[in-house]
């Protein structure tokens, strides 16, 4: 059939040509951009999936940045603590040298006290000035605030970490189910009937004391108490009995009373012996059985980490007390998803001289001039114990910060690095162009475009043959 008005072959060739030309342009676009999906029409489901993966990648990168910043904050705080630790070592050396009382002149003793005062001032200065971009790190700005923690029940409350919703608080229920005890031995009798030498032993040391026949228990009490600083054992009279007690509470404390010469029988020892140990307080905090040491209790969980020192009155009486953590602390968001589960919280208490130490023992500032444990007081044993307690606190805080860096930040950074790689690979598989495939498609499209172009030209020429009929 020969028609002029409608050139069907030309229409077919035009359609094929346009289709192949579009395919050629698509291949060129993908090869030039490197992307298989450049617009939504290229692959609507793939576009949705790839955009979601891109958002995840952005969140992962933000979390990685947050981890780096958190590490910077912790490193600055740790550097300040390291210097305080060095100062505490120098402080113990001064206390130990000052205890050599007969070997020092007054001028040397006064010089030692001046050095001690300078060290305490330096510790306070570091606590106040260690900062990261204007935020104080060791002066108490990053410690938690509490409400209702009565001083009659809690000597100190150190919140190590607590996850709080903005504007909310967390209840802390402290239940004493087993009272703390000192080590305790009892001698019954108003006096001794014969001369005796007894060895008094405690957590600090041992001393031998001799008494003549007829010595009253009041006199023995006074002699024991004069040596309490050397033994860690005190004595008290109750009726016709002399009671020996360790000066502190806990399973590490003990009292031993042995007769070296003569007879001096005591009762109340463990398994009927002449030695008795104390008992740590039994505590649950928010239903979790706490690790205890004397009057101190501690728990660590994903929601709350806290260490408290109970007062003697609270620790020796069974019952519960409640207080609230109302805010504060340092919160670090280290996961791609912003939530409490992805947040790590860290409490950094003040490390000033008035906070280092223990309520039942004394604080570091008591070593200053004119204070309870200054050089002039001659309380060298107590001063040394306070310094060592402060060293332990600083070392534990440094260890906690180091564990946070190593076991939390570093491991999370490693995990996020792998997650970023896998997410990028998944997004690439969906969105990126396969150059081998697209190059093949381009070559094929180019050939088909040329073929369609030739076919279109022939189709347009074909109707002209009808003119030969008219000319015939």
Residue pairs with C-beta under 8 A, 6 or more apart in sequence:
2 463
2 465
2 466
2 469
3 463
4 463
4 466
7 459
7 460
7 462
7 463
9 455
9 459
9 462
10 456
10 459
10 460
12 459
13 452
13 455
13 456
13 458
13 459
14 456
16 448
16 452
16 455
17 449
17 452
17 453
17 455
17 456
20 445
20 448
20 449
20 452
21 445
21 449
21 452
23 441
23 445
23 448
24 442
24 445
24 446
24 449
26 42
26 441
27 438
27 439
27 441
27 442
27 445
28 442
29 38
30 36
30 38
30 433
30 438
31 433
31 435
31 438
31 439
31 442
33 433
34 432
34 433
34 435
35 431
35 432
35 433
36 42
36 43
36 46
36 430
36 431
36 432
36 433
36 434
36 438
37 43
37 46
37 47
37 50
37 430
37 431
40 47
43 430
46 430
46 431
49 430
50 427
50 430
50 431
53 423
53 426
53 427
53 430
54 427
56 336
56 423
57 420
57 423
57 424
57 427
59 336
59 337
60 336
60 416
60 419
60 420
60 423
61 420
62 336
63 333
63 334
63 335
63 336
63 342
63 412
63 416
64 413
64 416
64 417
64 420
66 332
66 333
66 334
67 332
67 334
67 409
67 412
67 413
67 416
68 413
70 332
70 334
70 344
70 409
71 405
71 409
72 132
73 132
73 135
73 137
73 330
73 332
74 346
74 401
74 404
74 405
74 409
75 405
76 130
76 131
76 132
76 137
77 130
77 132
77 137
77 138
77 348
77 401
78 398
78 401
78 402
79 130
80 126
80 127
80 130
80 137
80 138
80 351
81 138
81 351
81 394
81 397
81 398
81 401
82 398
83 126
84 123
84 126
84 127
84 351
84 394
85 391
85 394
85 395
85 398
87 119
87 122
87 123
87 126
88 123
88 387
88 390
88 391
88 394
89 391
90 115
90 119
91 116
91 119
91 120
91 367
91 387
92 384
92 387
92 388
92 391
94 112
94 115
94 116
94 119
95 116
95 367
95 380
95 383
95 384
95 387
96 380
96 384
97 104
97 112
98 104
98 109
98 112
98 113
98 375
98 380
99 380
99 381
99 384
101 378
104 112
109 375
109 376
110 375
112 375
113 369
113 374
113 375
113 376
116 367
116 368
116 374
116 375
117 368
117 369
120 353
120 364
120 365
120 367
120 368
123 351
123 352
123 353
123 356
123 364
124 352
124 353
126 138
126 351
127 138
127 139
127 350
127 351
127 352
128 136
128 138
128 139
128 352
129 136
130 136
130 137
130 138
130 139
131 137
135 141
135 142
136 142
137 348
138 348
138 350
138 351
139 350
139 352
140 349
140 350
140 352
140 355
142 328
142 329
142 330
142 346
142 347
142 348
143 158
143 159
143 328
143 329
143 347
143 348
143 349
143 350
144 159
144 162
144 325
144 326
144 327
144 328
144 329
144 347
145 325
145 326
145 327
145 328
146 157
146 159
146 172
146 323
146 324
146 325
146 326
147 169
147 323
147 324
147 326
148 322
148 323
148 324
149 157
149 323
150 321
150 323
151 311
152 311
152 313
152 314
153 174
153 310
153 311
153 313
153 314
153 321
154 174
154 308
154 309
154 310
154 311
154 314
154 321
154 323
155 295
155 309
155 310
155 311
155 358
155 359
155 360
156 308
156 309
156 358
156 359
157 306
157 308
157 323
158 306
158 307
158 308
158 347
158 349
159 304
159 305
159 306
159 325
159 328
159 329
159 347
160 300
160 305
160 306
160 307
160 346
160 347
160 400
161 300
161 304
161 305
161 329
161 344
161 345
161 346
161 347
162 170
162 303
162 304
162 305
162 306
162 325
162 329
162 345
162 347
163 170
163 302
163 303
163 304
163 340
163 343
163 345
164 170
164 325
164 327
164 329
164 345
165 340
169 324
169 325
169 326
169 327
170 303
170 304
170 324
170 325
171 286
171 322
171 323
171 324
172 285
172 286
172 304
172 306
172 322
172 323
172 324
172 325
173 285
173 286
173 287
173 320
173 321
173 322
174 283
174 284
174 285
174 297
174 308
174 310
174 320
174 321
174 322
174 323
175 283
175 284
175 285
175 319
175 320
176 281
176 282
176 283
176 310
176 314
176 315
176 317
176 318
176 319
176 320
177 282
177 283
177 284
177 318
178 279
178 281
178 282
178 318
179 279
179 281
179 282
179 315
179 316
179 317
179 318
180 249
180 250
180 278
180 279
180 280
180 281
180 294
180 295
180 310
180 312
180 315
180 316
181 249
181 278
181 279
181 316
182 245
182 246
182 247
182 248
182 249
182 253
182 255
182 278
183 202
183 245
183 246
183 253
183 254
183 255
183 276
183 277
183 278
184 243
184 244
184 245
184 246
184 255
184 268
184 276
184 278
185 243
185 244
185 255
185 257
185 266
185 267
185 268
185 269
185 274
185 275
185 276
186 241
186 242
186 243
186 244
186 266
186 267
186 268
187 217
187 220
187 241
187 242
187 243
187 244
187 257
187 264
187 265
187 266
187 267
188 240
188 241
188 267
189 217
189 240
189 241
189 242
190 216
190 217
190 240
191 214
191 215
191 216
191 217
192 211
192 213
192 214
192 215
192 220
192 262
192 264
193 213
193 214
194 213
194 262
194 263
195 210
195 211
195 212
195 213
195 261
195 262
196 210
196 211
196 259
196 261
196 262
196 263
196 264
197 208
197 209
197 210
197 211
197 259
197 260
197 261
197 262
198 208
198 209
198 211
198 257
198 258
198 259
198 260
198 264
199 206
199 207
199 208
199 256
199 257
199 258
199 259
199 260
200 206
200 207
200 208
200 209
200 224
200 227
200 231
200 233
200 244
200 255
200 256
200 257
201 231
201 233
201 254
201 255
201 256
201 257
201 258
201 275
202 231
202 232
202 233
202 246
202 247
202 253
202 254
202 255
202 256
203 232
203 246
203 248
203 252
203 253
203 254
204 229
204 230
204 231
204 232
204 381
205 230
205 231
205 232
206 231
206 256
207 227
207 230
207 231
208 260
209 220
209 223
209 224
209 227
210 261
211 219
211 220
211 223
217 237
217 240
217 241
217 242
218 237
220 235
220 242
221 235
221 236
221 237
221 242
224 231
224 233
224 234
224 235
224 244
225 234
225 235
227 233
228 234
228 247
229 379
229 381
229 382
230 381
232 246
232 247
232 248
232 253
233 244
233 245
233 246
233 247
233 255
234 244
234 245
234 246
234 247
235 242
235 243
235 244
235 245
236 242
236 243
236 245
237 243
244 255
244 257
244 266
245 255
246 253
246 254
246 255
246 278
247 253
248 278
248 294
248 360
249 278
249 279
249 280
249 281
249 294
249 295
249 312
249 315
249 316
250 278
250 279
250 280
250 293
250 294
250 295
251 277
251 278
251 279
251 280
252 278
252 293
252 294
253 277
253 278
253 294
254 275
254 276
254 277
254 278
255 275
255 276
256 274
256 275
256 276
257 264
257 266
257 274
258 274
259 265
266 274
268 276
269 275
269 276
270 276
270 277
278 294
280 292
280 293
280 294
281 292
281 294
281 295
281 297
281 310
281 315
282 292
283 289
283 290
283 292
283 297
283 310
284 290
285 297
285 299
285 304
285 306
285 308
286 299
286 304
288 299
288 301
289 299
290 297
290 298
290 299
291 297
291 298
291 299
292 298
295 309
295 310
295 311
295 312
295 315
295 360
296 307
296 308
296 309
296 310
297 307
297 308
297 310
298 306
298 307
298 308
299 305
299 306
304 325
305 347
309 358
309 359
309 360
311 359
312 360
314 321
328 347
329 345
329 346
329 347
330 345
330 346
330 347
330 348
331 343
331 344
331 345
332 343
332 344
332 345
332 346
333 342
333 343
334 342
334 343
334 344
334 408
334 409
334 412
335 341
335 342
335 343
335 412
336 342
336 416
336 419
344 404
344 408
346 401
346 404
348 397
348 401
349 355
349 397
351 393
351 394
351 397
352 365
353 363
353 364
353 365
353 368
354 363
354 364
354 365
355 363
356 363
356 364
356 389
356 390
356 393
356 394
357 363
357 364
357 366
357 386
357 389
357 390
357 393
358 386
358 389
361 382
361 385
361 386
361 389
362 372
362 373
362 382
362 386
363 386
364 386
364 387
364 390
365 371
366 372
366 373
366 374
366 383
366 386
367 373
367 374
367 383
367 386
367 387
368 374
371 377
372 379
373 379
373 382
373 383
373 386
